[in-house]
Amino acid sequence: MRTNHRLAQLWLDALATELGAAAGTIDTYTDDLNCYLAWLGEKSLRLDDVGLDHVRNYIAALDHRGYAGSTIARRITVIRNLHRFLIAEELGSSDPTSTMPAMKRPRKLPFVLSIAETEALLETAHTLAADPSVGLYRQAGYARRAALFETLYASGMRISEALSLPSDAARPDTRMLMVRGKGDKQRLVPLHDRAIAAIAHWQKLAGGYSGGKPTQWLFHSVRNGAKALTRQAALLEIKEAAVAAGLASPDRVSPHVLRHAIATHMHSGGTDLRVLQELLEHAGIETTQIYTHLDTSRLHQMVRDLHPLNTQSVPD
């Protein structure tokens, strides 16, 4: 079925060249297409021979293999877009998915730390950053960790946004940071006094270690101010801090969890969803509304675990 693969490659090429799809997206779609084309090959089907029943049988096969609902939904989307492309380019005669209803992806609630857990994580980082006995190099690294955690939790910014902040982004009198987000959009995010103090402490120790050499990034390598801290290093540091803080699920903690944490905690405190949408730079309010579901989920858990009648035996 070389023709199938050739036609599929034309669509992938169009995604990359005309729509500017990222390399990671192309890789994912390639895997999805290879799965679909392999199934068609087993059935000796050309793409132009595929009908709605064939697509339904393919979906049933994916479900039988135990694929997650989100994976199946994405593979259906890939199939739809492939056949639509073939019709638009006059490379196909019919779209077998045209009458198939859209499959809703199951909503997966993000992992969120409680306020107490977040405080424990931050306090652990600050305790290490205040200990000069570990040596200036290690203390500076711990101070950078505390400053990064405080900045993420204060502002709700993405880790990629934090790591791309220039060295002069946060001055002593700074209360707002200018962040460059997705699509090169800029927005202002707030900092509180604790985050500002943590950043100042990190910069002081980093300057002491380097002898005051100029730096390019706000969160940089302790040894090299021109080298930004990497996402991988930030992930390792927050997991290490989560273990040190005694959190219940340290393997689930990541820098992005702090973004979810501040959004959830602010919503619980009464912050309007539109304000959160602007803070987090969500394109649509439906993305921000997930924090409403998180509040409801946590409420159900609290009632289940803490309600006095839920722990009492039923009288005879």
N, C-alpha and C positions, 0 to 999 in steps of 0.2 A: 504493500500500500504506500508506495513512494509518493504518489500524487497527494495523499492526505497530508503527509509530512511537509511536502513542498508548499501546499496551500496554508497550512498552519504557520509555517515559517514566514510567509508573506505577511500574515497578520502581526506576528511578533516584530517583524522589521518595521511595519507601519507604526506600531506602538512606540518603538524606540526613536524613530527618525521624525515622525510627524507629530506625535503627542508628547515626546520627551519623557517617556516612562523611565523610572529609575532602574538601575541594573538589578537591584534586589527584586523589584516587581517583575521584571522580565524573567528572572530565574525562577520565581515562584510560579508564574504563569506557564513557563516551559515545562515544569514538573507536572502541573495540572493537565496540560495538553498531552504530554506523553502518556499519562494514565488513560485519558480519553481515547487517544489514537491506538493504544495497545488493545483496549477493549474492542474498538471497531475492527482491528485486525483479526482478533479472535473470531469475530462474527462475519469476517470477509465483507465488510461494509465500506463503501466509499462515503465521503462526507455528503455528497449530493444524494445518496440513497437513504440517509438517516431520516426517520420519521419520529413523531411524538412518542410512540410506544417504545421505540429504541432508546430514546432519552430517558424515559421512565424506567426502563429495565436497567440502564446504566446507573441511575441514581439508586435503585434497589440493590444493585451489586455493591456500590460504595457503602451503603448502609450495612449490608451483610458483612462486609469486611471490617466493620467497626470504626469507620472514620467519624470524627467529631462532626456535629451539625454545622459548625462554622466552616469546616473544610469542605463539606458537601455543598454548602451554599456558595462558597467562593468558586468551586468547580462548575457549578451550574452557571454562574455569572460568566465564567470564561467561555463556556459552550455557547451561551447566548451571543456574546460579543463576537466570537469567531464566525458563527453562521450569519450574523448581521453584516459583518465585514464582507463575507463572500457574496452576499446578495448585493451590497452596495457597489462592489467592484465587478459585478456581473460574472462572478466565478462560481455561482451557485444558483439553483433554480427555485429553492424554497427554504424557508426557515422553520425547522421542526419545533422550535421553542416559542414561536409567535403566539400560540394560544395557551401556553403553560403559565399558570399564575406564579408570581414571584414568591420565592421561598424566604420567609423571614428568618433572619439569624437570631439564635437565642441570645438574650441579653446576659452578659457575664459581668457581674459586679466586681469591681476591682478590690484588691486587698487593701485594707485601711488600718492604720494604727489608731488606737485610742489616744486621747489627750495625755493620759498618764504614761503610756508607752512612748509617745513622742518626746515627752519631757525626760524620760529615763534615757532615751537615746542621745538627746542633746546634752544632758548633764554629764553623761559618760564622756562625751567628746570634750567638754569643757574641763573636766577634771584632769584628763591626760594633757590637755593644752596648758594647764597651769603648773605642771610638774617639771621644774628645771633639772631635776636629778637625772632625767633620761638623756641629757645632752641637747645642745642647741639644735642640731639637725633634726632629731626625732621630735623635739618639742615643736619646732616650726611646722613639721608635717602634721602633728596633731592639731595645731592651731589652724592650719589650712582646712582640715577636716571639719572642725567646729564652725569655722566661718562659712564653709560651703553649705553645711546642713542648715545653719541659721538662715542663710540667704534663700535657700530653696523653700524653707518652711515659712519665711516671712513674705515671700513674693509669689509663690506658686508657679514660678517659672520652670521650664523644662531644663533638664540637665544639660542638653546641648546648648541652650541659651546661656546658662550660667558659665559654662566652660569657654564660651566665645566672648565673654566680657573683657574689654581692654583694661589695662592696669589702672587707668585713671577714672574708671566708671564710678567708683565709690570714694568720695572725698569725705573728710570729717563732718562737713556740714550737709552731706547728701542725705536726703530723705526719700528720694525717688531715683530709680535706675531706668535708663533708656535701654530697652531690650529689643534686639532684632530677632523676630520670630519666623514662623513659616511664611514662605512666599516673600521673604525679605521685608515683611511688615514690621513697623516699629510701634512700640507701645511703652507707656510708663508703668512701672510696678513699684510698690512701696517697700520701704525698709523700716524696721523698728529699731529702737535704741540698742537692743541686745545684739541684733545682727550687725549694726554699725560698729559696736565695740569689738565684736568677734573679728570682723574684717581688719580693724585697726591693729588688733593684737597679732593677727597673722602677718600683716605687712611689716610690723615692727620686728618680729622675730626673723622673717625672711630677709629683711634688710640687714639685720645683724649678722646673719649667716653669710650673706653674699658680699658684705662690705659696702652696702648701699648701691650696688650696681643697678642700672635701670632695668625695668621689667616690661614685658609686652602685654602680659595677660594678668587678670586679677587673680585667677587660680592657676598657678604655674608650678612647674617642677621646683622643688626647694633648691636644687643645684643650678638650675638653668631658667632664668626668668623669661627667656624667649621661647620656652617650650611649655605649651599649655598642658594642664592636667588632662589625662585621657579619660574617656567614659569607662573603660575597663578598670582603671585604677580607682575611680570614684565608686564603682560598683563593689569592688573588693573592700574598700575602706568602710562603706556603710554596712556591709555584711559583718565585717570584723567588729564594728561598733555595736551592732545589734546583738552579737554573741556576748560581748563584754557587758552590755546593759541587761542581759538576762531575759531578752524578749522571747516569747513563746515560739515564734516561727521565724527565726533569723534568716532562713533560706529564702523566705518570701519577701524580704525587705530589699528595696532598691531605691536609688535616688528618686525615681518617679513616685514612689509610695509617699514621699513627703509632699508632693504636689496634690495627690489625692487627699492626704491628711488635712492640709490647710483648707482645702475646698470643703471637705466634709465638716470640719470643726466650725468653719465660718457659717456654713449653712445651718448647722445645728444651733448656732448662736443668733440666728435670725437674719443673716445677710441675704439680700434679694438675689434671685437667680441671675438677673440681668447684670448685676454688679460682678458676680462670679464669672459670668460669660466673658465680660470685658477683661477681667483680671487674668483669666486663663487663656484668652484669645481663642475661644471656641468659635468655629464658623457658624454653628447653629445652636439655638437654645436647647434642642433635643439632646445634644451631647452633655450639656451642663445638668440636665434633668436627672442624670444618673445618680447624682448626689442626693436627690429626693428619695430615690429607691434605696440608697444606702442607709439613709436615716430610718426608713421604714423597716429595713432588714435588721438593723441594730436594735430598734424598739422591740421587734418580735423576739429577738434573742434575749434581751433584758427581761422581758415578761416571762419568758420560758425559764430563765435561770434564776431570777431574783424574786419573782412574785411569791409571797408567802403561801398562798393556797396551792401553788404548784408543787410544793415540797411536803405538804401534809397528806397523810393517808386519809382515804375516804372512810368516814365512820360507819360502823356496822349498823 
